[in-house]
């Protein structure tokens, strides 16, 4: 590290100088904006490229001339056949094999046995209890409608992920093609790819399943690639020596060896599928999400919160089950053990099933709890929400007035007043400072197309809302994270809240937020802040807790007090992790700002909502890519910064 | 033996209905689309249960309320119970032009969509419902983001309601702020109700909101055909949109062209189906106020109103 100190600081100085020069240029352009030619304030009409029309022409060609539609519809028919089977078994839709519906006691019992087999009594209670909750709250049919789609979508997604992941692992070219596609797919707002799905697949449960697959497949691909790469050559060698064929080597050696990574991928697929439950109902996915939107439409917050709790519980159960499965070690029985000893869980399951079916013959209550018999939390929840709103009303009125007049409107106006040229050069300056010429060019490559798409003003409004929200989220999340990291049990509790907020369907808090602040930017920012704070708290806790104990001890021994340790040792060492958190926070904020179009915004999200209702593929994708590119710019900058910082820190320690 | 008696019975049934000489209905399910507002869901369930009582099988599918006309046209869905003139007239007409869908009947119910206020607003601005009075009270409706102008809360932009054009044409002192969803509109009324803040917003009838929050429409200059295209029509000679929305919009039933041949009996019933504003409000109330499930609300309504619908099935 210390071999060439001179040349290294020379490069750094150079970087700083270039960056400063660019920054000065940007500021000068901003100061002189009134004297600039119009072309530097906003790109001239001639430079605006009709991306939307091009995409539409491309899609029309794919659909009509290449007949891709027949192919996609054929695939959709296969998916629909599978969906009909699960729909019949889980909630008795009149389709082949006409066996269902399976009584809820049987499913709850199965979940409990599965939980017991994978993780002991506590997991059994959690898994069984969740399904009992769903049943007694009268949500059985809706939850089964949702699960009937997820049960089909998740395995297909896992399979597709395995296939594409191993393809990327085998061929460099495939990886090079897939990597940018995955980056974009993971930062594209959901609405953007829902539009092509409506065109190529139609609406209904099958469209819901396919959108869920598209949304959940990227992490599986990445984890497959990562897992296969990490398999040690010795294992492969021993596989080859035992004479395995290529196929055997893959299925019997490589994939089992990559088990841990693959199962993390599986876990991610399940989580992403549940995150899609509400959004996919916009294109016809039945079940909890659709019911939730109906209830919100009639302003029934209490009942929608019940559904929200169910979604969170399902997510937690599936998360814990799949993680327990990932950590499970193969069991070895003594030679000559009896069938019962070897298959204890299977036997237990059969007993539970028998009991369940017997119960369901005794009383139809154990087949499906009707809505009339259901319990409900709605009344106390509604009362609590109302009480809270009345309580804070005097404060929110003032806060709303203050934020709108003194913060939001001035900020919004100044973001809109920025000349395009000034933004581009300023970004290049930041890029250059962080990652040199390469980063500067990457930033420009992402942001220039947004300017050329003709949606600049809308994009700037999106940027302004994300900026305000993330700034507020930092102000809230950093102290919370610091506070939470001081004691392990407190950290555990905060992280549980983070998990809950992240899986709780975000549509539910759009309504109380409007009741508090009205239809305006304050409501939007408030809704986004809730979501954007989560990763900041999470990563701050992670970062602070992972500071090596020896380092802290060393600081304490040299006489630093608690405060100094926090500010001069722990926080600086946690910065790389916290930057990753900030990056996540920006991503979450971008997604949520788009969804906040349902409150009422004037940004890219509002236009995207319009594109969805008129199924305009080209416009939807152009807007979606604009959002994705903003996300990727921030992603590139923050992650590069975090990586450099990490390297510096390791340099210091080494 | 059983089989023969079954045949005899169906022969007898045929003989009874021989006057209409219909073929039997297909055993395939009739697909009824449902959307995200309760009156439509209850009405669809009620009609579905009527079909089931006639021996048909029925399935419900949830769809977008604009995209549904494309589905009906292609036969993916069989019928649509609520075609609103203002909200869906354009999508419906476009689908009719492409072919495959047609109008079956028109409900007695009339629809209206326009600027609306809950009753407590009138206490603050007694001149209402006249639009000129509303304009004089504009300051009452001011919010931080609209400055000293009044705020009119419009529906989502993709509903294309021309509120801004109306403000410009009539020169009223309001700024249009668009909410992003119907739920956002209700949340605003619910919040305004707590301290009786005056509010004027986009609303429509029949709708569950009128049962929860009584209110009135603002009376603009009456709608005349061509007011939206011809500047000469309407009170101001040089302006378009110098008028309110049509106060008596239609609500129709639409069906897939193939329904007539595939389920002739169900189709004949559908032609007689007809709901009034009061009945629709009642259905919405069962769900939105009484908290019933749409299916149960439909059964309850059918049970209580047998006299109304029995004649449709004959």
Contacts between the chains, C-beta under 8 A, distances in Angstrom:
chain1	res1	chain2	res2	distance
A	94	B	29	7.5
A	94	B	57	7.2
A	94	B	59	7.8
A	198	B	67	7.3
A	202	B	71	7.9
A	202	B	76	7.0
A	203	B	63	5.5
A	203	B	64	6.8
A	203	B	67	6.3
A	203	B	71	6.9
A	204	B	61	6.1
A	204	B	63	7.7
A	281	B	62	7.4
A	282	B	64	7.3
A	283	B	64	7.5
A	284	B	61	7.1
A	284	B	62	6.0
A	284	B	63	5.9
A	284	B	64	7.8
A	286	B	62	6.0
A	290	B	36	8.0
A	290	B	62	5.3
A	293	B	36	5.7
A	294	B	36	5.2
A	294	B	38	7.5
A	294	B	41	7.5
A	296	B	183	4.9
A	297	B	36	5.0
A	297	B	37	6.1
A	297	B	38	8.0
A	297	B	181	8.0
A	297	B	182	5.9
A	297	B	183	5.3
A	297	B	186	7.8
A	298	B	37	8.0
A	298	B	38	6.1
A	298	B	186	7.6
A	298	B	208	6.3
A	298	B	287	7.3
A	298	B	288	4.7
A	299	B	183	6.7
A	299	B	186	4.6
A	299	B	187	6.5
A	299	B	190	6.0
A	371	B	293	4.6
A	371	B	296	6.9
A	372	B	296	7.2
A	389	B	191	7.3
A	389	B	194	7.1
A	390	B	194	6.3
A	393	B	194	6.9
A	393	B	195	7.2
A	400	B	144	6.5
A	401	B	144	4.8
A	404	B	144	4.0
A	404	B	145	5.3
A	405	B	144	5.4
A	409	B	145	7.0
A	510	B	183	7.6
A	510	B	184	7.6
A	511	B	183	6.1
A	511	B	184	8.0
A	511	B	187	4.9
A	512	B	187	7.9
A	514	B	184	5.4
A	514	B	187	3.9
A	514	B	188	6.3
A	514	B	191	7.1
A	515	B	187	5.0
A	515	B	188	7.8
A	515	B	190	5.9
A	515	B	191	4.2
A	516	B	191	7.4
A	518	B	143	6.8
A	518	B	188	6.2
A	518	B	191	6.8
A	519	B	153	6.1
A	519	B	177	6.0
A	519	B	179	4.8
A	519	B	180	7.6
A	519	B	184	5.5
A	519	B	188	6.0
A	520	B	143	7.3
A	520	B	144	7.8
A	520	B	145	5.2
A	520	B	177	7.3
A	521	B	145	7.5
A	596	B	180	7.5
A	597	B	180	4.9
A	598	B	180	4.2
A	598	B	181	4.4
A	598	B	183	7.2
A	598	B	184	6.6
A	599	B	179	7.3
A	599	B	180	5.0
A	599	B	181	7.8
A	599	B	184	5.6
A	600	B	156	7.6
A	600	B	177	6.8
A	600	B	178	5.4
A	600	B	179	4.4
A	600	B	180	4.0
A	600	B	181	8.0
A	600	B	184	5.8
A	601	B	180	6.7
A	606	B	157	6.4
A	606	B	178	7.8
A	606	B	180	7.0
A	609	B	156	7.0
A	609	B	158	6.6
A	609	B	180	7.0
A	610	B	157	6.2
A	610	B	158	4.6
A	613	B	64	7.2
A	613	B	66	5.8
A	613	B	158	4.6
A	614	B	158	7.1
A	615	B	67	7.1
